[in-house]
């Protein structure tokens, strides 16, 4: 008979509060030792009913925005737990003030092991998803096998994928929010467009290039295929949309079921490589350098918007929440972002949606809008923890988890 799984955690060698379960998994090969069942909201609520609501833990995957989530959780008095990948755990084991426990696995997707899930349940964990979570753990597994109360809507995570039936573009259209014109085929290109296609090597990243005609599209696509940046089969599924000339903004929001409000959290702008700071070079030098721009997001910086635009900013957030509630009940819970630009005619055009934590910790230190609302600057991580705390204190946790 296999030894107790809990003992395997506690007897692992490592820093106190850090558990490496790889040896146990390798010895007992319990990777597929249980059968998933379709997870209804009622089944998650039953798990929540078993929790000690006075001793909740806020958990996340050790990537993307986990530090923001943990820092905010500690501000609101919660214990924190981060599930890390071996070789990428250093920030989480170093920042002990905000990370109470790091569980280290060989691969991120081992979070789906029954042992890990049981450990999270034993810690009364409410798990906060972000983009890395839905990248490393398949949607089917999140929706059907991740038996931990998830802050927000686990079923809306799939809408981020452009091949989903009710994807982000569908939701933007349902909300009546202005989008760039889409082109079904390169033969339809009649203006400057931006092409978004999955990278060949990094599935989480998209390669971008502009084109002004079908001929231009074909030439640039072939060059990128030859360089190994994209694959021909992925090019067939590329998004081709008009290039909107304007100032780029990521508008960050928080939909609160507990307060019944849609909050505008603030704005960030993306820092992208190998775009920034390539564009800062003199034009002659840019022309001399033969590189393929990839626009890979590497960081963020804070920004504000002209106050007369705030009416439209608020309206877009509320319209998206209403559409999400109709199409993906119970809809958006917690943070989300609408990414786009403002044109010279002061029209907001939205390119992309992040239906989860947007991953912009700079909001917590640069946004005046959270201070306007709360009286002090509020990070996205702290706003999540505040919602969980208010829900726990009012016995309404079931309204914010799926």
N, C-alpha and C positions, 0 to 999 in steps of 0.2 A: 504493500500500500504506500502511495506517495506521502511524504511528510507534509505537515500542515503548511499551507501556502503562506499564511501570515508569518510563521516562524522563518520561512525562507527570506522574507523581507528583513525582519529584525536581525537576522544573523549575518546579513551581507556585510562585507568588509568595506569600510569607507568612512567619510566624515559623518559625525552625528547629524541626523536629519536628512541624510542622503542615502538612498537605497539603490543598489545595482542588482537588478533581477535577472540579468542575462544568463548567469551561470545556471540558475534554476531552470530557465526556459530551455537552455541547451540540453540539460540532463534529462528533463522529463517530457520535452516536446509536446507541450499542452497547447499548441497553437490553435488547434481547431477542436477543442474538447467539449463544446456545447453548441446547441442549435439555436440560431437566432429566431426570434419571433417578431412579428410586426409590432412596432411600438405605438400604442395609442397614447393619447395624452392622459387617459385614465391610468394606464399602467405606470407612467412616470409619476403621476400624482400619488400612487400607492407607495412608490419608493420614497417620495418626499415625505409622506406621512410617517415613515419610519425614522426620519431624521430627528436629531436633537436640535431644535430651531435656535437654541441659545448658544450653540457651538458649531456654527456653520463654517465651512472652509470654502474659499473661492479658488477654483483651480483653472489652469489653462495649459496649453501646449507651449513648450519653451522655444518660441520663435515669434516673429512678427510684432506683436504688441503685448507680450506677456508681462514685461516689466511695468508698463503703464497700468495694466490690469492689477498687478500685485501692489504697486505703490498706492493706487486708489483704494484697494481693499484694506490696506493697513491704515490709511487715513480714517476709514470708517470702522476700525476695530476688528476686522476679520483676520482669521488665520489664512495663510496662503499655501498653495501647493502647485508646483510646476512639473509637468512631465517632460523630461529632456531626452535628447538623443546624445549617446556617447560621442564625445568629440566636439560637442557644441554646448556643453553644460557650464562652461566657465563663468559667464555673467551671472548665472542663476545660483551657483554655489558661492560666488564671491559677494554678491549683494544680500547678505544675510539679514539686513534690516527689514527688507521687504519680502524675501522668499523664506518662508519657514521650513519648507521641505522640498527637495528636488528628488524625483524618482527618475533614475537614469536607465534608459533602454537602448538596445542596439539600434533599433529603428523606431521612428515615430509611430508607425502603424501598429506596433505592439501594444499601444494603449488599448486596443480592442481585446486583449487577452482577459479572460475571466478573472485572473488573479489581480490584474491592475484595476479592473472595474470594481471588484470587491473591495480593494483598498480604498478607492475613491469613495465608495458608499460608506465604508467604515469611518471615513473622515467627515461625513455629512457634507459632501462636496457638491456645490453648484458650479458647473463648468461653463466657462465663457469661451465661445468659439471665435476664431478669427480666420483669416485667409489661409494661413499655413495649415490649420487643422483640416480644412476642407480640401487642401491640396494633397496632404499625405494620407488622409483617411478617406476612402471612397464614400460618395454620397449614400449609396445603398446601405453601407455599414453604419454611417451616422444615423440614418433614418430608422433602421431596423434592428441594429445591434448595440448601439451605444446606450446602455441602460443607466445613464446618469442624468439627473435633471439638468437640462441645458438652458442657460439664460438666453432668451430670445426664441426665434422660430427655427428649428432644425430643418424644416421643410423649405424655407425660403433660401437657404444657402445655395441650393441647386440653381436658383434663378440667375446666378452670376454667370453660369455657363451659357455661351451664345448658341449652343445646340439644344438647349432645353426648350420644351414646348412653350412654356410660359416664362421666357427669359426676361432679362432686364429691359430689353427693347420693347417687348410686349407690355411690360408694366408701365414703362414711360408713356407708351401710346395710350394705354388704358387710363392713365392719369391726366392725359392732355398736356403733357410737358413737351416743349419744343425740343426736337432732336435734329441732328444733321440728316440730310437726305441720304438714303441708302441706295446703292446700285447692286442689282442682282448679278450683273455680269460685267467684265471689263469692256465689252463692246458698248455698254451704255454710258461710259465715262464721257462727260461733255464739259467738265470743269476740273479744277484742281481737287484731287481727292487724297485721302489718307487711307492706306491699306494696313489692316491689322491682321497679322497671321501668327500662329503659334511658332515659337522658336523650335528648332530641331532638337537641341540638346536640353534645354531647360523648359519643362512643360508648363511651369508657372508663369513664364515670361512670354510676351508677344513681341515679335519684330514689327517695326513700323517702317513704311516708306511712302513717299508721296508720288503721285503720277498725274499727268495732265491729259493723257489720251490712252487708248488701248495699247498703242505701240510703245509708249513710254512705260506702261504697266508691265508688258511682256519683257522688255529689255531689263528693267530693274529687278523683276522677279527672277529671271534667269541668272543674273549676276549673283543674287543672294543664294540661289540654289547651288550654283557652282562653288560658292564660298562655304557651303555647309551651314549657313545660318537658318535656312528654312527647308522644308521638304515639299516636293511637288504635290503630294497628296494632301498636305495641310493647306497649301495655297488654294485648293479647290473649295475649302471651307472658310476662306478669309472674309473678313468684313471690309467692304469698300464703301466709304462714306465721304460726303463732301468735306473739304477742309474748311473749317470755320475760322476765319481770321478774327481774333479777339484776344482778350487777356484771360489766361487760364486760372481757374479757381476750383478747389475742392470744397464744396459746401457740406459741413458736418452737422448732423442733427441727432436728436435723441427723442424717441417716442416713449412717453411714460404712461403705461396703463394705470399706475398707482395715482398719479396726479391728473391724468386725463389731458395731457398737454403734449404738443410737439415743440421741442425746444431747438433753437438754433444755437449750436455749440461754438461755431467759429469757422475760420477758413485756413486752409494750408495750400501751399503750392509745392509741386514736386520738383525735386532735384534729380536729374536723370543723367546717366552715363550711357554712352559716351557723348551726350549732347552738351551738358554743362561740365566744364566751362569751355568747351570747344567753340561755342558761339562767341565767346569773348575774344577770340583771336582775331587779328586784322583779316579782312576779307581775302587779301592776297595769300596769306598763310593757309586759310581754310581751303582755298582752291588747290594749294600745293600738296595737301595731305589726302592721300587716297584711303579713306576708311568708309565703312558702311555704318551709318548712324543706327543705333538700336533702341534708344530711348528707354533704357532699363532703369526703373525707379530705384534710387539708392538713398534718398533722404527727403526731408520736408523742411519748409520754412513757413513761418506764420505770415498772415496777411489780413488786411481789413478791406471792406468794400464801401464805396460811396453810400452814405446813409439813405439817400433817396432810392437806392436799389433794394433796401431791406424788405419792403413790401412784397416784391416779387420773390425774393429769397424765401421768406416765410411761406408764401402761397405754394411754392413748388414743394416744399417739405410736407405741408399738409395734404396736398393733392396726391403725393406719392404714398403717404400713409393710408389714405382712404382707398386708393387703388389696390394696395397690397392686402388690406383687410378684406376686400371683395374677392380677390383672386387667390390668396393664400391665407385663409383664415387660420389662426387669429391675426395674421398680418405681422408687420414689423413690430418687434419689441426691443426697445433699447436703441443702440447707436446704428446709424447708417450714413452714407455719404452720396451726394450727387456730384459727379465730376464733369466740369464743362468749361464754358468760356462766356464772357460778356462781350458782345460786339460793339462796334462804334455807334450803333443805334440803340444801345443800352438794352439789348435783348439777351436774355440768358438762354444758352443752348447747352443741353446736357448730353455728354458723350457716353458716360458709363455710370454704373451704380455699384456701390459696395453695400450689400444687404447685411452687414455685420460690423464689428469693430473696424473702422477704416484704417487704423494703424498709423495715426498721426499724433504721437505724444507731444509734439510741439504745441498743440492746442492748449494743454494745461499751463503753459508758461507765456503764451503770446496772445491769447484771445481776450479781447475786452468784453465780448458778448456774454461769456459765462459770468463775469463779474457783474454785468448789468442785471443778470437774472438771479444770481445767488448771493451777491454781496462780496464775493471773493472769487479768484480764478479757480475754475473747476476743470480737472482733466477728465477725459472720457472714462478712464479707469475708475476714478472716484465717483463719477456720475452713475456708473453701473453699480458700484458698491452701495451708494446711497439708495438707489432703487431697491436693491435687495434688502437693505436694512429696514427701509420703510415698509416694504412688503412683509417682512418677518414680524415686525412690531405690530402690524395691523392684521395679521393672519391672512395675508393675501398672496403668499408666495406662488400659489397655483396660477395666478394671473400672469406671471412673468416667466414661467418655464414651460418647455415642451419636451 
